[in-house]
Amino acid sequence: MSVPMSPEYLLYYLPLIVAVALVLAATRHERTDLIIKQAISQAVWFTVFMLVVAGLLWGATQLI
């Protein structure tokens, strides 16, 4: 049984990831260039992590 999800929910992903990554980077660095560099790195890491988890969940549902 699948739960329907609207594609519009994915529009919340980008601002959420940008906000979280910027806050985390700003708590560790004072210089703006380091904050931006760290925020981009964390945003990529978060995205890859979420894609891996989504892939694992999708794979698990295919087995059931």
N, C-alpha and C positions, 0 to 999 in steps of 0.2 A: 504494500500500500504506500503510495507516495503522497507527500504533502505538497500541495500546490504553492509555488512561491512566485511572486510577481518580479519580473526583471527590474522594476524600478527600485527594489531594495538594494540592488548593486550600486545605484547612484550614491548611496550613503557611504559606500566603502572608501572612496577617494578622500573626502574631507575628514573622515574618521581617522584613517591611517596618517594623513598629513598632520592632523592635530596631535595625535599620540606621539608620533615620531619627533615632532618639533618640541613638544614638552619634555620628552625624555632627553633629547639632545641638549636642550637649554639648561637642564638641571646639572649637566656634566661639564659644560663649556661656557666660557664667557665671550669668546670671539665669535662674531657672526659667521665667518667663513667655516669655522669648525662646526658650528651648529648646523649649518646647511649640509655640509658634507656628511656628518653623522646622521642627520635626519633622513637623507636620501638612502644611506646604507641601511638604516633600520627599516625604512619603508620597503625596500627590496627584500630584506630578510623576512619581515612579517608576511609579505605577499607570497613568497616561496613557501614559507611554513604553512600558511593557510591553504595553498594549492595542494601541498602534499597531504595534509589532513583531509581535505575534500576528496582527493583521489583515493585515499585509504577508505574513507566512509563509502564512497561510490562503489569501490571494489567489494567491500563487505556486503553491501546491499545486493550486489549481483550474485553473490554466493548463496544468499538466503532464498 
